[in-house]
Structure formats: C-alpha cells, structure tokens
Amino acid sequence: MAAVPESHTGWTFITSHARVLAAIADNPNVRIREIAAHCRLTERAVSRIISDLEQDGYLSHTREGRTNTYRIGPDKALRHPAEAGLPVASLLSLLVRDETERRGAPTARQGPQGEAPAAT
C-alpha cells in the first residue's frame, strides 16, 4: 500500500467498514496491520470490521499458509434502505478508483499524465 494518510478529526463521508472493504478490494492479500495503518484504525478494530463483513456475507477469506486471501461478494446489496438494490461493487468502483488516482496511476478514465482522454 502507498504512504499512510495523515490523521483526520471530525466527521467523514465514508465509514470505516467501507474503507476496510476498499483496502481489501485494492489488494485481496493485504494484511490487517496494513489495513489498520492505511485506514487509521487499530488492528483490533479492523479485525472486528472484517468479522462484521464476513458475518453478513460481504467478505470471505481463505487461509494460504500465513496469508489470508479475501474475496468480496460484489453483488451483495448495500445495507442502508436509501441504497437498496445497489451492489457493493458500485461503491467499491468509486473508492478503489479514487485510491488509484491518489497514487498517481492512470485509470481507464485518465490518460498517462492524469488528464481525461481527448474526445474523438
């Protein structure tokens, strides 16, 4: 993962559960320690969030030696009634793309220098 973001006080738009899920979507073999540092959470909080996500079917994992490989259920609907019917993949597509853009890597929507591609 990239550099750890600076700490933040006050409210934010994205929940810790969404941040943890986005970190896993970005790297299915990520370690809890790395998620905690990236999301500015304790390892215990990350473990609890992963447990919540697994219990409700948003996430599963397989153990390979000392490494966990996580799998996200992309078709699982978001929990809040206001987003009823929207799959978790729609949320992750925004969060993971945003994470990629913050690292400076070009995405399908950007050209190699970070600008939007020219219309043809």
Rosetta blueprint (number, residue, H / E / L):
1 M L
2 A L
3 A L
4 V L
5 P L
6 E L
7 S L
8 H L
9 T L
10 G L
11 W L
12 T L
13 F L
14 I L
15 T L
16 S H
17 H H
18 A H
19 R H
20 V H
21 L H
22 A H
23 A H
24 I H
25 A H
26 D H
27 N L
28 P L
29 N L
30 V L
31 R L
32 I H
33 R H
34 E H
35 I H
36 A H
37 A H
38 H H
39 C H
40 R L
41 L L
42 T L
43 E H
44 R H
45 A H
46 V H
47 S H
48 R H
49 I H
50 I H
51 S H
52 D H
53 L H
54 E H
55 Q H
56 D L
57 G L
58 Y L
59 L E
60 S E
61 H E
62 T E
63 R E
64 E E
65 G L
66 R L
67 T E
68 N E
69 T E
70 Y E
71 R E
72 I E
73 G L
74 P L
75 D L
76 K L
77 A E
78 L L
79 R L
80 H L
81 P H
82 A H
83 E H
84 A L
85 G L
86 L L
87 P E
88 V H
89 A H
90 S H
91 L H
92 L H
93 S H
94 L H
95 L H
96 V H
97 R H
98 D H
99 E H
100 T H
101 E H
102 R H
103 R H
104 G L
105 A L
106 P L
107 T L
108 A L
109 R L
110 Q L
111 G L
112 P L
113 Q L
114 G L
115 E L
116 A L
117 P L
118 A L
119 A L
120 T L
